[in-house]
């Protein structure tokens, strides 16, 4: 059995050996076997990891569009993207997509998938954000705040359309945590167009 535990910013795993304690008395010998659990240490999130995660997320969005444009299984590509980057498998995810107003919050895997590829009758406003398609996603962080196993970032990302138009500017807030395998997962994703009076 493995139990995860965070200890500051220590990196590595602690493996404790099995201990045998023998106690002798006048009439008998009592043996006590203590089996220690293997403990893995959860590392604090670093800013470098957040930046690499953002880059990979953007590449994933571009990939979904490429698969769609080539007539491939873009639903599978989008499902893999959500499984890799979002924490629906570990708990609640607060996801407010950019182009959603009727069903503006997507707290299920199904709702997130619909947003990225469309085609779900339960979400008629979805046209498939990720299959637009895009050729590039650039990030401009206003800041990244890290508290141990939690990280929050805010800023603007720019989506470059495949048709050669100007990049689309979108404001974002992301929050990350680690899952039991130590992988970063999104637990909050808020995204919207800049205010225009």
Secondary structure, DSSP 8 states (H G I E B T S, - for coil): -EEEE--TT--SEE----EEEEEE-SS-EEEEEE---EEEE-----HHHHHHHHHHHHHHHHHHHHHHHTTS-HHHHHHHHHHHHB-TTTS--EEE-TT-STT----SHHHHHHHHH---GGGTT---GGGS-EEEEEEEEEEEEEETTEEEEEEEEEEEETTS---EEEEEEEEEEE-TTS-EEEEEEEEE-----
